[in-house]
Amino acid sequence: MSQSISLAVSGMKCGGCENTVASRLSELPGIISVKVSHQDKQVDVEFDPALTDVDQIEDTIIEAGFTVE
């Protein structure tokens, strides 16, 4: 069964930032879908909790250079 989360993310300024976050998250095992909006400063992720978790998702966003609020 999948799980969905919405994270407030700051530091995204453009579509390129959105693409960076989306592509990095998509590389994680268990990611089903990713929706990123720099305007809303939000990242919505659907994932399989048996394969990844919220900490890994947050760490990936931070490693990409952005801040999880």
Secondary structure by P-SEA (a helix, b strand, c coil): cbbbbbbbccccccaaaaaaaaaaaaacccccbbbbbccccbbbbbbccccccaaaaaaaaaaaccccc
